[in-house]
């Protein structure tokens, strides 16, 4: 298991990177103590990012997620300017491994606007039908 920066974009060109913090102070052999997964990424943590505040990144319309493999040589730095140390060189199964079936999840899904319109339309039709059947039964 290797490191990767996670980045998000709404248009494919303006990209915001999530903060990443490495806790390793020495290179790790093999997969070391990694669990094979990490904490989920919350788009709300990007709310103060300059691309969001400047209007180039719409957190309610993320269309692209990019994973940037990081060789664990210490050349790359985390968000706190600590060197990222990981199993290196990246050979065999070294480097960042990503399995789509286990890597993407929606934690707090917001309903699509179309869904809300269809739901509202369905409720309107049901209410009108119920009103008609009640008025017929009282005649």
N, C-alpha and C positions, 0 to 999 in steps of 0.2 A: 504494500500500500504506500503510495507516495503522496506528495503534496500537490495541490493545484490551487491557483487563485480562481475565485468564482466572480464572474462579471455579468451584469445585466444591461439590456438596452431595449428601447422601444422602437428605434429606427434602424438598428444595425451599424450605425457609425458612432453615435455618442454612447460611450460605454462607462458604467460606474462599477468600480471594484469593491466588493465587500471587504471589510477589515479581516485580517488573518493574523493570528498570534501563534508563534511557535514556542513550545515549552522545552524543546530539546536543547541541551547545552553541549552535546557531543554527537558526532555521527551515529546513526542507528544501523545495526547490522540486520539484514533481511527486513522483515516487517516489524521487528522489535516489539514494542508494547502497543502497537496500534490495534484498535478494535475492529477496523474495517469500515467504520462509519464515523461521522462526526455530527456536531450539532446542526440542526436545520438552519437555513438562512431565511431571515425575516426581512422582507422588502422595507418594512418600516424603519429599519436601521439605516437605510439610505436617504431618509427624508431630508436630512440636512446637507446632503451632497450637493456641490455647486451645480452639477448638471440638472438636478431635480429643482433646486431653488431658481435656477436660470430658465427653466421651462423646456430644456432639451430632452429630459428623461421623464416620462409619465409612468409613475409607479403603478397606475391602474391599467396600463397597457404594455406590459413587458412582452415583447415578441421574441427576444433572443437571449439565450444564456450561453456564455462562453466559459470554458474551463481551460486555464492556462497551466500546462505542466511545469513544475518547478524542480530542476535538478537540485538535490539536497547538498550541494557543495559548500554552502555558506555564502555564495556570491549574491544570492537573492535575499532581500530583507523583508521581514514581516511588517505589519502596521506600526510596530513599536521600534523599528529599526534594529531588531535582533536578527542575526543571520539564521536562515532556515537550513537546518541540518537534518539530513534524511539518508536513507540507504542510497549509496551512490558507488559506482556508476550505475546508471539505469539500464541494466541488461536483463534479458529474460523477462521476468514479470516485474522488473523494476520500473520506476516511473509511476505516474498516476494511473490507476485502474478505475474504470467507470463501467458499471453495468446498468444500462437504462432501466431494466425491469425493477431494479432495486434502488435507483438513484433519484427518481423524480417523484415528488408527492405534492399534492395541494393540501395545505394544512387548514387554511381558512378561505374557502372558496366563496367568492361573491357571485350571486346569480347574474347571468347575462341579462342585459336590458330586454332582449327579445323574450326571454323566459318570463320576465315580469309582465310584459305586455300580454302574452298568451294566457298567463294565469289570471290577469285582470279581466280579459275578454271572457274566459271560461266562467268566472264568477258572475259577471254581468249577465251572461246567457242563462246561467242557472237561476239567478235571482228573478229574472224576467219570467222564466218558465214557471217558477214557483208562484209568482204573483198572479199569473194568468190562471193557474189551476185553482188557486184560492178564490179568485173572483168568480170563477165558473161554479164552484161548489156552494157559494153563498147566494146564488140566484134562485 
